[in-house]
Structure formats: C-alpha cells, structure tokens
Amino acid sequence: MPTEATPPKVDEFEISIFGPGRGECVLIHLGSNEWCVIDSCVSRGRTDPVAVEYLRSFNNDALANVRLVIATHWHDDHIGGMAALLSHAPNAAFCCSMALGSGEFTTLVSAATATIAGHSGIDEFAMILDELDARGQRAPVFAVENKSLLSLSGVGRSFPIALESLSPSNPTIRLALTQMRSLLPQVNQPQRRIVNPRPNHTSVVIWVNAGPIRALLGADLEHTAHADQGWTAVLTCHRDTVPAHLFKVPHHGSPTSDNINIWKHMLDKSPVAVVTPFSGGSVRLPQESDLRRLSDRTPALYCTATGSGRPPNRDPLVAREMKRQLSSRRILAGQPGHVRIRWSTANGTVTPQIETFNGAYHVNPTIK
Amino acid sequence: MPPKSQITSFLGLPNRTSSDQIEKTRLLFELGLPSISDANNEWSNRPNVLATNQIGNLASTARAISNPEASVPRTVKVEPDVPETTKQAGASLQIKQLWEGTVTEVRGETFVAILNDKSQPSSPAEQVEFEAVELRVDDLPLVVPGSVFYWMIGTERTPSGQVRNISNVEFSRLPVWTRSSLKTASEKGSRAKQWFHANGSYPS
C-alpha cells in the first residue's frame, strides 16, 4: 500500500500540491526521479520547507535531482523558505518572473534590506539572491508569456516533459513595474517594511506538457480591465490544442481570477482541479461560494485543507485581551494538506491516481 | 465604561540625568524601541525599572545608528529585550505576551496587521484587525502599511500592591530615508540588476 513517503515510479508523472503552510508549494515529478518545485512554504512549527521534507522522505536523493525551482511571484505566501530550499537543492536552476529582474525590483530589495529585518517575501527574495550568489549561480530563467522554462526529451528518460510560462505578458510587466515604483521609498519617509501589494501582476502561469498529459498551474494571476493583461492575455497567447487534465486553480479560487473561458478553451471537460486556501487577505479564500462555483465545473475538485488550523493556547489573560481588542484574528500558517496526482505514462492513459493527505479533501461530496 | 486598553509604557521611567544616558534614550527612541521618553511624560514619578545591563546591551545597538544619515543595519535587534519581570521599589511588571506587528492595511477606523510572536517564536503568525481608537493619539499618524509596532500584554503590581492588567500597543519611530541612503539603495539595486542579468558582480 503506497504511503505519502512512497516515491513515484520513474515513469510516473506526478503533480503534488501542498498548502497552506504560510503559503503553498507545487512539486512536479519530471520522470526518472527528476523534480521541479514551484513556490515554497513551511509548515507551522517546522524549519524546513515542505518540498524538502517531502523529497527527503523518499530516501532516494531526490533533492539532488531538483532541476528547477520557480518563484511564481514574490509575495510571502509563495516563497517562504525558498532560499533554504535552494540550499538543499544544489543542482537546481532558479526561475522567476521577468518583472523581478527589473531595476525597480532589485532596488526595492536593496531598500528592504537596508531597513529592519522582517518576515516578508521581499526579505526572502534577498536571501534567495544571497544563496544564488553563494553558489556562483546567476542569470536565472526569467519567465514571460510563451517562454520555454524547461524541456527534457524522452531520450534516455522515462518520458518527455516541457514547462512553458504563459505569463506575465509585456503589458502586465509594465503594470507590475508601475506598482513597484509606487512602493519605492521617498526622502524623509520612515524606513518601513514593504508589504505585499495587491493585485499581483507579476505571477507566472505555467503550462506543463508531459507525454499525453497537460496541466495548467494558475499561480495567483488575476484579471485586469485590459485584454492584453492578466488571464485574458493568457487565453490569447496559449497555443497548445490539447486541453489540460489538471488545473491548479489560481489565486485560491477567488472570483478575481475566475474566467469561464479558461475552463472552455484550456481545460479538459472534467479536469482534476485543486484549490489551496489562503487566510491572509480581506476574506478567507476560497469562500463557500467559490467552492460551489468551481464544483459546478468539475466533479474532481480538491482542496488541500479546510483552513490554517487552531490558534495556539494562550495564557487566559492574553486570550481575554486578544478577544477584547481584536475585531478579527486568523492563523496564517497551518499544517499544509497535500493533494497528489500521479499518471502512469507507460500505458498512455490519462486517468490519474489521486491521493489526499493531512486534511486535503475531495470537495464535491461536501457541497450540498 | 472603562477604556479597552490602558496605555502605559512597559519599561517605566528611567530616572537618569547624564548626557550619555539622554543620548541612549534618544537613540532607542529612534530605533523604535519602547519609548522611554514617552514614559517620562506619563510616569513622571515612577522609579526606574529598566535594569542597568539592559541599557548596556542596547547601547551597542544604539551606537550603530549614531549617524542619523545611516540606515539601520540588518543585524540590529529591534525588538525590545524586556525581562519577564522587572522589579524595583515594590513595583513589578510581568509580561505575559509580546508580539511584533507590521501594519498591512488601513481600513478607516481599523487596521490590519501581521503579528509575529516574540514570546513563543514557534507560534504561527496571525493576521489581526485592531481598532485604531485603541491607540495613543500621537501614534495614529504612524498607522500606515509597513509600520512596525509592539503589543505587550501583562500585569503590573503597583507599589501599593494593586495588580492591574496592561495591554500596550506602541509604534516604532523608524529612521527616515535620506537622500544619501536612498542613493545607496538605488546604486546597490542597479548593481544587483546587472548581476542578476549575468553582467557584473553581486553587490555586497
């Protein structure tokens, strides 16, 4: 009986989705014990990123075979622990949005590192740059629409696989740069921390092509009012005629990233769809209405967790004061659940084996 | 109806007069540490409950920004190094919980913040929503995204033996960006961009 620590067979294509620690993480088995990690998170009370813990549990040197680590954007709910992940994966190349290769962003990182240390995504990004510098690795793969990020042939391997970025579009990058410039500090302004701007315009949407299998990983890309930005631009630039069998639902299932045309034109009729919760916004995501909307579109909707878990026990006085002074309170980092989807490429089937761990669940049977 | 929080300073009043001590106080204030000078205003007759060794520890930190043009070094430990119990002349303060907060959003009369637990660092971060009416009036202009504050909950035993619950939210007075510090950040950012694109060396 396979367990969570059972590694995939060399010819099995796997996509594992974890969340929410403080954020989320996607792992892709590229075949032949080679891996790609997209985003990173750390479980509550742990130090190693979930990707490191998962790959280490296989006891097969998988960490040394991580080929690519991708930061879809710089928000702290997507790159927590990524510098540590890179340090454990010495052979991995690094990939990030083209917008993060801009002078605006590197100046933002420099400004952030000149102020007090914090827990933000921009602090983590500074540590990523330090890690890349320490290993003598620079010039990451910069993702932009319609760009090949990784392509491995089937020669000498179990199956061919290719990863392509579908975003950000050039107009979306310009939007992101304008947003970054607005975050740059001004003379006589206090040296505050830099907090995540919303909406997120730098996000990298990824299309995976693995033999007969396709997957669309939606990151946190949202809509804008313009046809050449956001999801509308992705729909325009997308070229593969084979629909995706797996959809990592973007931005935690929020309506701001929902587009029926994605389901009509990019996805199989009943794809496996996976959504990860998020507690850090103005409302918890996904809302009940989001799960209902998504479950109407596929009978195979999965969610990695019901929430971030219970708050820690506090001294009675502290608990009383918190209740009295706060109008709302949410735990940001929980024990991430795990949805694992594996396809055997040996028999050419597109029917996957779906497993859930640590609180992840099949949503459709829970919808009344 | 009593106020929701009692606004006090949890370090009490340092009864010091030397210029060196005054300088330390000023620098701690600039670093965003619990405001001793504010305590002067509110607790003018209180004994000094700040231990001498605390001043010594903080002095090295304070020296790091003795030049007002300089930015705060990353190694600076900004959170207050407060003992669980401070006692002197019959008064005592027991700190049961200390958080460091970062404001992420301002919503009219309330603000949203991320709290990181300084008492139990393994505890998860929390997103909370405060009512701005809880704050001191002179802290209100500081409530903008990115601002840093400390929230302490504890009990105080007064010299007369009365025990009071204390909940204190205090915003840090952060150093400001100067033309030279901004220029330094911009130059470092440009060098980082060049390095990032495999053209140049990593800025130290």
Interface residues (C-beta under 8 A of the other chain):
Chain A: R22 R44 G45 G101 S102 G103 T106 T107 L108 V109 S110 A111 T113 A114 T115 I116 A117 G118 H119 S120 L129 D133 R138 A139 P140 P185 Q186 V187 N188 Q189 P190 Q191 R192 R193 I194 V195 N196 S279 G280 S282 S308 G309 P311 P312 R314 D315 L317 V318 E321 M322 R324 Q325 L326 S327 S328 R329 R330 I331 L332 A333 G334
Chain B: K4 S5 G32 S71 V72 R74 V76 V78 K96 Q97 T102 V103 T104 E105 T110 I114 N116 Q120 S122 S123 P124 A125 E126 Q127 V128 E129 F130 E131 E134 L142 V144 P145 G146 S147 V148 I153 T155 N165 S167 R173 L174 P175 V176 W177 T178 R179 S181 L182 T184 A185 S186 K188 G189 S190 A192 K193 W195 F196 H197 A198 Y202 P203
